[in-house]
């Protein structure tokens, strides 16, 4: 079962995406605040981290850097996918810098998001839990 952690400050978005992915057989957890995400990563051990960039109190970029600092192997065991309505060029730049593996613009179809998750899972080395 693919484990997805969704970090987004909108409860509407987290509910919609969580419900869709859960119905498709994914195990989903979410956070509506950047605070405590590092602990959730440790406990939940997601394979996919869907990260909004426009989080109140701590930008998505800073949160990714903090999570990477707290979890040395985050990029090896988890694929980080930016999930935002932010400037697409900003997200492309973050991927090019190696802060994330890919991005997905909010407003796209959930089926396309699911396809993006499958592409990222194919790039993830196998791990035993």
C-alpha positions in Angstrom: 0.0 0.0 0.0 1.4 3.4 -1.0 1.6 5.8 1.9 1.1 9.5 1.1 1.5 12.4 3.5 -0.3 15.6 2.4 0.7 18.9 3.9 -1.7 21.7 3.0 -3.3 24.4 5.1 -6.7 24.0 3.4 -8.9 21.4 5.2 -11.1 21.3 2.1 -8.1 20.4 -0.1 -6.8 17.8 2.4 -10.2 16.2 2.7 -10.8 16.1 -1.1 -7.4 14.6 -1.9 -7.3 12.3 1.1 -10.8 10.9 0.3 -9.9 10.4 -3.4 -6.6 8.6 -2.7 -8.0 6.5 0.2 -10.8 5.3 -2.1 -8.1 4.3 -4.6 -6.3 2.2 -1.9 -3.7 4.6 -0.7 -2.9 5.0 3.0 -3.1 8.8 3.6 -2.3 11.1 6.4 -2.3 14.8 6.4 -1.3 18.0 8.2 -3.0 21.3 7.9 -0.1 23.1 9.5 3.7 23.0 8.9 4.2 22.4 12.6 4.7 18.8 13.6 5.3 17.6 10.0 8.7 16.2 10.8 7.2 14.1 13.6 4.5 12.8 11.2 7.2 11.8 8.7 9.0 9.8 11.4 5.8 8.1 12.6 4.0 7.6 9.3 7.1 7.0 7.0 5.4 8.1 3.8 6.6 7.1 0.4 5.2 10.3 -1.1 5.2 13.7 0.5 2.7 16.1 -1.2 3.8 19.6 0.0 2.0 22.8 -0.4 4.3 25.9 -0.7 2.0 28.5 0.7 1.8 27.4 4.3 1.2 30.0 7.1 4.1 30.5 9.5 6.7 28.5 7.5 7.1 28.3 3.8 7.1 25.0 2.0 10.7 25.4 1.0 11.8 26.1 4.5 9.7 23.1 5.8 11.3 20.8 3.2 14.8 21.9 4.2 13.9 21.4 7.9 12.5 17.9 7.2 15.6 17.0 5.2 17.8 18.2 8.1 15.8 16.1 10.6 15.6 13.1 8.3 18.9 12.5 6.5 17.4 9.8 4.2 14.2 11.7 3.4 15.1 12.0 -0.3 16.1 8.3 -0.5 13.0 6.9 1.2 10.3 9.4 0.2 9.5 11.3 -3.0 8.7 14.9 -2.4 6.1 16.4 -4.8 5.3 20.0 -4.5 1.5 20.4 -4.5 0.7 24.1 -4.9 -1.0 26.8 -6.9 2.2 28.8 -6.6 4.1 30.1 -9.5 5.0 27.1 -11.7 8.4 28.5 -12.5 9.2 28.7 -8.8 8.3 25.0 -8.4 10.3 24.0 -11.5 13.3 25.9 -9.9 12.9 24.1 -6.6 12.9 20.7 -8.5 15.9 21.8 -10.5 17.7 22.7 -7.2 17.0 19.2 -5.8 14.6 20.4 -3.1 11.8 18.2 -4.5 11.5 15.4 -7.0 8.5 16.8 -8.9 5.6 19.2 -8.7 1.8 19.2 -9.4 -0.3 22.3 -9.9 -3.4 22.5 -7.7 -6.5 22.5 -9.8 -5.3 19.6 -12.0 -7.4 16.4 -12.1 -7.0 14.0 -9.2 -6.4 11.2 -11.7 -3.4 13.2 -13.0 -2.2 13.6 -9.5 -2.5 9.8 -9.0 -0.5 9.2 -12.2 2.2 11.6 -10.9 2.3 9.5 -7.7 2.8 6.3 -9.7 5.6 7.9 -11.7 7.3 8.9 -8.4 6.8 5.5 -6.8 8.5 3.9 -9.8 11.6 6.0 -9.1 11.6 5.1 -5.4 14.1 2.4 -4.4 12.3 -0.5 -2.7 12.4 -0.5 1.1 11.2 -2.9 3.7 8.9 -1.8 6.5 
